């Protein structure tokens, strides 16, 4: 699409034309908490649910609409909690169900909704079902809950197929009696058999369990992988690659997975208000709306910005395509710059271009290259990375749809490169024998205070992943006192976002520069991002927030500014409890944000 085209994304039938009355999730700012690394209340070095509760005021002050909690269930932590041993309980190291209820109350009473993670493709090998399957032996009903097969070759000593797991290494593991089980991820994560009605019924029970406790929604882990066609003969890995992913692939994105989600939808809709869901589905773009439809999960992650460079043309293409896809599904779009699986965006954007070129799953891959080199080749430009990250976040927070933020990005945190191999935890590191550095660098416990003595305020018992010395400079208490900090910027932007939020559409405005994007929301809220080298002169003087101070009426390189009709929306936001006093505070915020 050329820069001179002006494109308006029309509002679809199902989309909210007014923000009031629209379902909360359509344009929410959702903050992802990785519970083991957020705050540690009991001093065992592992974050916990009382830790989250203890930081409820922080979350309220941040201005987010919802929290998404990565798994907090009992787990041996073979994959950071995505190996669940009991879907309806809390890991004792993280608290109790009573602690969960207390956390839910603390967040709800502050107007913050709560989304929990459901991991249905696989359980932990410590799950009682898998233990039963091992004990019951071949041909048993217990084995039918998982995917067990006899091997090939002499005495079945070879795996049923040559498939590789996502984390590297074979996807089949042999058990004592000689059978093999399928694990698409780590050995400790046996795939469940979604052809088995008992498996389906049990997940419905889990969804009801958490819905009855009051959770507002669910994030569905690898939502495109549940159902499988394992008819014999199994195709080889090479053959699998050649099979089109059009709904009938044996392992991925099968049409029949939507039978599962239709059943879940009925469960979600039996609650008032209906529970929500968002799919993590790595599928062809054209098939994303299948997951995002109201009759399926209702919303799906769009990871395109994770894979894009900090580049005007790439950002514009991603935004345009995803708004169209969201409109086609009747859902709203989602925007993600960082999460627990990828190198933090402040670091991605600080790498020289070749290291950031997209292909496949590049954030991980290119991040790994840099991390393996210890940050010396290519050299990470921390300052540029942070500046671009602030600009990208401010751009994204103004887009129609929901923004998913990952804990620590509001502090401008970089990826932690300096984790000794012996202290790494991610199975991708071990299963790839170090070729993939893994995801530990974005999962290091948050710094709350500048002193390393209390694990930077994380807790009195140290930190389960080592925190670097430079974390102190980005501690919450340090950034809180600095009006120019990234934390102050997030707070300003999130608060303004409530005041400015408008119908789900945008109009691109011609800028005359290929490296500058500008868009306008229906109420006149306007956003300009300069992805390039030279300052961009601005023709409006009513800026409400900027990622760096404006200089003589121009927007510097790697920066974003918002212009907003603040008066228009003041007092009309979705969270009236937070609205009082907004006008005077906004005045202050605008002054602080733009003072140069
Ligand atoms: C998802 C999660 C990731 C996990 C994997 C297996 O991609 O985001 O962290 O390792 O699923 O559950």
Boltz pocket constraint, residues with backbone or C-beta under 6 A from the ligand:
constraints:
  - pocket:
      binder: B
      contacts: [[A, 79], [A, 82], [A, 83], [A, 119], [A, 185], [A, 221], [A, 222], [A, 280], [A, 340], [A, 341]]
      max_distance: 6.0
